[in-house]
């Protein structure tokens, strides 16, 4: 894992944007129990429908986990 990505804004209540140097990233948002809630290959995600709380964001490339960070969903 090299954590070669960042998420902004964080905390967020609407859209989040992923900044990464990876060529073909897959972004996965899970709850704190590891259940997958959202998955995309885009560089932005809309999280406004998620309940407020803490989530984990994984970035994978070719199925290999490249990084993980916490995301706070606010009001």
OpenMM code with the backbone's topology and positions (N, CA, C; nanometers):
from openmm import Vec3, app, unit

residues = "UNK UNK UNK UNK UNK UNK UNK UNK UNK UNK UNK UNK UNK UNK UNK UNK UNK UNK UNK UNK UNK UNK UNK UNK UNK UNK UNK UNK UNK UNK UNK UNK UNK UNK UNK UNK UNK UNK UNK UNK UNK UNK UNK UNK UNK UNK UNK UNK UNK UNK UNK UNK UNK UNK UNK UNK UNK UNK UNK UNK UNK UNK UNK UNK UNK UNK UNK UNK UNK UNK UNK UNK UNK UNK UNK".split()
positions = [
    Vec3(0.0843, -0.1193, 0.0000),
    Vec3(0.0000, 0.0000, 0.0000),
    Vec3(0.0874, 0.1237, 0.0000),
    Vec3(0.0537, 0.2166, -0.0858),
    Vec3(0.1337, 0.3376, -0.0896),
    Vec3(0.0502, 0.4637, -0.0665),
    Vec3(-0.0801, 0.4453, -0.0454),
    Vec3(-0.1679, 0.5596, -0.0180),
    Vec3(-0.1490, 0.6734, -0.1174),
    Vec3(-0.1359, 0.6396, -0.2446),
    Vec3(-0.1123, 0.7411, -0.3470),
    Vec3(-0.2435, 0.8045, -0.3931),
    Vec3(-0.3251, 0.8437, -0.2958),
    Vec3(-0.4482, 0.9125, -0.3302),
    Vec3(-0.4922, 0.9997, -0.2142),
    Vec3(-0.5788, 1.0943, -0.2457),
    Vec3(-0.6390, 1.1760, -0.1408),
    Vec3(-0.7829, 1.2044, -0.1787),
    Vec3(-0.8615, 1.2352, -0.0780),
    Vec3(-1.0044, 1.2606, -0.0948),
    Vec3(-1.0348, 1.4001, -0.0418),
    Vec3(-1.1145, 1.4735, -0.1151),
    Vec3(-1.1572, 1.6049, -0.0655),
    Vec3(-1.2978, 1.6324, -0.1145),
    Vec3(-1.3797, 1.7108, -0.0504),
    Vec3(-1.3563, 1.7498, 0.0892),
    Vec3(-1.3791, 1.6316, 0.1827),
    Vec3(-1.3190, 1.6377, 0.2978),
    Vec3(-1.3355, 1.5329, 0.3994),
    Vec3(-1.3222, 1.5996, 0.5356),
    Vec3(-1.4308, 1.6133, 0.6113),
    Vec3(-1.5644, 1.5549, 0.5930),
    Vec3(-1.6407, 1.6168, 0.4746),
    Vec3(-1.7412, 1.5420, 0.4291),
    Vec3(-1.8250, 1.5851, 0.3176),
    Vec3(-1.9692, 1.5444, 0.3432),
    Vec3(-2.0611, 1.6162, 0.2802),
    Vec3(-2.2017, 1.5761, 0.2885),
    Vec3(-2.2592, 1.5498, 0.1500),
    Vec3(-2.1826, 1.5763, 0.0458),
    Vec3(-2.2331, 1.5585, -0.0900),
    Vec3(-2.1356, 1.4829, -0.1767),
    Vec3(-2.0710, 1.5539, -0.2692),
    Vec3(-1.9750, 1.4899, -0.3589),
    Vec3(-1.8374, 1.4883, -0.2976),
    Vec3(-1.7655, 1.3791, -0.3231),
    Vec3(-1.6241, 1.3742, -0.2892),
    Vec3(-1.5452, 1.3543, -0.4184),
    Vec3(-1.4237, 1.4018, -0.4163),
    Vec3(-1.3349, 1.3918, -0.5317),
    Vec3(-1.2097, 1.3173, -0.4900),
    Vec3(-1.1641, 1.2292, -0.5797),
    Vec3(-1.0484, 1.1473, -0.5511),
    Vec3(-0.9341, 1.1943, -0.6393),
    Vec3(-0.8228, 1.2260, -0.5761),
    Vec3(-0.7034, 1.2663, -0.6484),
    Vec3(-0.6043, 1.1517, -0.6381),
    Vec3(-0.5599, 1.1009, -0.7522),
    Vec3(-0.4680, 0.9879, -0.7506),
    Vec3(-0.3779, 0.9907, -0.8728),
    Vec3(-0.2619, 0.9288, -0.8593),
    Vec3(-0.1688, 0.9170, -0.9714),
    Vec3(-0.1880, 0.7835, -1.0429),
    Vec3(-0.2760, 0.6985, -0.9912),
    Vec3(-0.2967, 0.5666, -1.0511),
    Vec3(-0.3652, 0.5805, -1.1864),
    Vec3(-0.3275, 0.4926, -1.2784),
    Vec3(-0.3818, 0.4979, -1.4141),
    Vec3(-0.5290, 0.4572, -1.4207),
    Vec3(-0.5626, 0.3489, -1.3526),
    Vec3(-0.6953, 0.2906, -1.3675),
    Vec3(-0.7493, 0.2502, -1.2307),
    Vec3(-0.7756, 0.3484, -1.1439),
    Vec3(-0.8133, 0.3137, -1.0064),
    Vec3(-0.9577, 0.2677, -0.9947),
    Vec3(-0.9828, 0.1830, -0.8982),
    Vec3(-1.1188, 0.1461, -0.8596),
    Vec3(-1.1363, 0.1945, -0.7170),
    Vec3(-1.2413, 0.2731, -0.6938),
    Vec3(-1.2665, 0.3331, -0.5639),
    Vec3(-1.3825, 0.2582, -0.4993),
    Vec3(-1.3632, 0.2128, -0.3762),
    Vec3(-1.4675, 0.1390, -0.3046),
    Vec3(-1.4883, 0.2048, -0.1688),
    Vec3(-1.6137, 0.2332, -0.1367),
    Vec3(-1.6482, 0.2847, -0.0050),
    Vec3(-1.7196, 0.1746, 0.0707),
    Vec3(-1.6713, 0.1483, 0.1930),
    Vec3(-1.7349, 0.0470, 0.2775),
    Vec3(-1.7755, 0.1116, 0.4096),
    Vec3(-1.8651, 0.0415, 0.4803),
    Vec3(-1.8917, 0.0836, 0.6179),
    Vec3(-1.7780, 0.0312, 0.7049),
    Vec3(-1.7839, 0.0610, 0.8342),
    Vec3(-1.6735, 0.0236, 0.9225),
    Vec3(-1.6646, -0.1279, 0.9443),
    Vec3(-1.7658, -0.2013, 0.9018),
    Vec3(-1.7628, -0.3478, 0.9104),
    Vec3(-1.7099, -0.4107, 0.7817),
    Vec3(-1.6756, -0.3254, 0.6844),
    Vec3(-1.6189, -0.3755, 0.5606),
    Vec3(-1.7200, -0.4109, 0.4536),
    Vec3(-1.8481, -0.3760, 0.4759),
    Vec3(-1.9495, -0.4051, 0.3739),
    Vec3(-1.9423, -0.2996, 0.2643),
    Vec3(-1.9306, -0.3447, 0.1402),
    Vec3(-1.9180, -0.2527, 0.0272),
    Vec3(-2.0490, -0.1784, 0.0043),
    Vec3(-2.0406, -0.0454, -0.0028),
    Vec3(-2.1585, 0.0380, -0.0234),
    Vec3(-2.1580, 0.1040, -0.1604),
    Vec3(-2.0438, 0.1488, -0.2036),
    Vec3(-2.0296, 0.2165, -0.3321),
    Vec3(-1.9014, 0.1704, -0.3987),
    Vec3(-1.9029, 0.1686, -0.5311),
    Vec3(-1.7846, 0.1308, -0.6060),
    Vec3(-1.7885, 0.2033, -0.7396),
    Vec3(-1.6756, 0.2584, -0.7814),
    Vec3(-1.6716, 0.3309, -0.9071),
    Vec3(-1.5304, 0.3323, -0.9628),
    Vec3(-1.5197, 0.3677, -1.0886),
    Vec3(-1.3886, 0.3931, -1.1487),
    Vec3(-1.3778, 0.5398, -1.1873),
    Vec3(-1.4739, 0.6187, -1.1416),
    Vec3(-1.4702, 0.7627, -1.1649),
    Vec3(-1.3870, 0.8298, -1.0573),
    Vec3(-1.3531, 0.9565, -1.0803),
    Vec3(-1.2730, 1.0313, -0.9823),
    Vec3(-1.3611, 1.1149, -0.8895),
    Vec3(-1.4933, 1.0968, -0.8997),
    Vec3(-1.5823, 1.1642, -0.8053),
    Vec3(-1.6968, 1.0712, -0.7697),
    Vec3(-1.7499, 1.0889, -0.6482),
    Vec3(-1.8609, 1.0067, -0.6005),
    Vec3(-1.9575, 1.0946, -0.5243),
    Vec3(-2.0851, 1.0608, -0.5362),
    Vec3(-2.1879, 1.1317, -0.4610),
    Vec3(-2.2233, 1.0465, -0.3399),
    Vec3(-2.2014, 1.1010, -0.2207),
    Vec3(-2.2269, 1.0234, -0.0987),
    Vec3(-2.3424, 1.0805, -0.0175),
    Vec3(-2.4207, 1.1719, -0.0782),
    Vec3(-2.5236, 1.2389, 0.0024),
    Vec3(-2.6307, 1.1439, 0.0531),
    Vec3(-2.6515, 1.0291, -0.0124),
    Vec3(-2.7536, 0.9343, 0.0328),
    Vec3(-2.7056, 0.8467, 0.1491),
    Vec3(-2.5754, 0.8490, 0.1784),
    Vec3(-2.5247, 0.7673, 0.2891),
    Vec3(-2.5596, 0.8325, 0.4228),
    Vec3(-2.5886, 0.7528, 0.5251),
    Vec3(-2.6115, 0.8097, 0.6585),
    Vec3(-2.4829, 0.8742, 0.7105),
    Vec3(-2.4988, 0.9739, 0.7972),
    Vec3(-2.3771, 1.0372, 0.8487),
    Vec3(-2.3008, 0.9395, 0.9350),
    Vec3(-2.1698, 0.9517, 0.9335),
    Vec3(-2.0851, 0.8607, 1.0082),
    Vec3(-1.9496, 0.8457, 0.9425),
    Vec3(-1.8776, 0.7410, 0.9810),
    Vec3(-1.7442, 0.7179, 0.9285),
    Vec3(-1.7440, 0.5989, 0.8334),
    Vec3(-1.6676, 0.6136, 0.7255),
    Vec3(-1.6583, 0.5110, 0.6219),
    Vec3(-1.5116, 0.4888, 0.5885),
    Vec3(-1.4849, 0.3787, 0.5219),
    Vec3(-1.3507, 0.3507, 0.4723),
    Vec3(-1.3526, 0.3600, 0.3202),
    Vec3(-1.2503, 0.4222, 0.2656),
    Vec3(-1.2367, 0.4345, 0.1209),
    Vec3(-1.1107, 0.3596, 0.0797),
    Vec3(-1.1288, 0.2623, -0.0084),
    Vec3(-1.0180, 0.1833, -0.0608),
    Vec3(-0.9931, 0.2238, -0.2052),
    Vec3(-0.8673, 0.2275, -0.2431),
    Vec3(-0.8308, 0.2480, -0.3828),
    Vec3(-0.7545, 0.1242, -0.4276),
    Vec3(-0.8019, 0.0640, -0.5360),
    Vec3(-0.7383, -0.0541, -0.5910),
    Vec3(-0.6948, -0.0258, -0.7336),
    Vec3(-0.5900, -0.0932, -0.7761),
    Vec3(-0.5481, -0.0890, -0.9154),
    Vec3(-0.5194, -0.2318, -0.9575),
    Vec3(-0.5883, -0.2759, -1.0626),
    Vec3(-0.5764, -0.4141, -1.1103),
    Vec3(-0.6025, -0.5150, -0.9984),
    Vec3(-0.7003, -0.4833, -0.9115),
    Vec3(-0.7382, -0.5735, -0.8053),
    Vec3(-0.6482, -0.5709, -0.6836),
    Vec3(-0.5447, -0.4875, -0.6869),
    Vec3(-0.4500, -0.4792, -0.5751),
    Vec3(-0.4789, -0.3532, -0.4940),
    Vec3(-0.4915, -0.3702, -0.3622),
    Vec3(-0.5204, -0.2562, -0.2759),
    Vec3(-0.4003, -0.1633, -0.2726),
    Vec3(-0.4220, -0.0370, -0.3087),
    Vec3(-0.3141, 0.0613, -0.3129),
    Vec3(-0.3211, 0.1590, -0.1974),
    Vec3(-0.4364, 0.1697, -0.1349),
    Vec3(-0.4464, 0.2642, -0.0249),
    Vec3(-0.5819, 0.2556, 0.0420),
    Vec3(-0.5879, 0.3117, 0.1611),
    Vec3(-0.7120, 0.3148, 0.2379),
    Vec3(-0.7107, 0.4409, 0.3219),
    Vec3(-0.8256, 0.5033, 0.3347),
    Vec3(-0.8370, 0.6204, 0.4201),
    Vec3(-0.9762, 0.6262, 0.4792),
    Vec3(-0.9920, 0.7014, 0.5869),
    Vec3(-1.1229, 0.7195, 0.6480),
    Vec3(-1.1924, 0.8388, 0.5847),
    Vec3(-1.3233, 0.8280, 0.5734),
    Vec3(-1.4066, 0.9371, 0.5206),
    Vec3(-1.5155, 0.9658, 0.6221),
    Vec3(-1.5329, 1.0924, 0.6541),
    Vec3(-1.6386, 1.1337, 0.7452),
    Vec3(-1.7538, 1.1915, 0.6628),
    Vec3(-1.8722, 1.1357, 0.6814),
    Vec3(-1.9917, 1.1879, 0.6152),
    Vec3(-2.0666, 1.2734, 0.7180),
    Vec3(-2.0803, 1.4012, 0.6859),
    Vec3(-2.1503, 1.4932, 0.7756),
    Vec3(-2.2943, 1.5122, 0.7343),
    Vec3(-2.3573, 1.6139, 0.7912),
    Vec3(-2.4980, 1.6452, 0.7588),
    Vec3(-2.5093, 1.6972, 0.6163),
] * unit.nanometer
topology = app.Topology()
chain = topology.addChain("A")
for resn in residues:
    res = topology.addResidue(resn, chain)
    for name in ("N", "CA", "C"):
        topology.addAtom(name, app.Element.getBySymbol(name[0]), res)
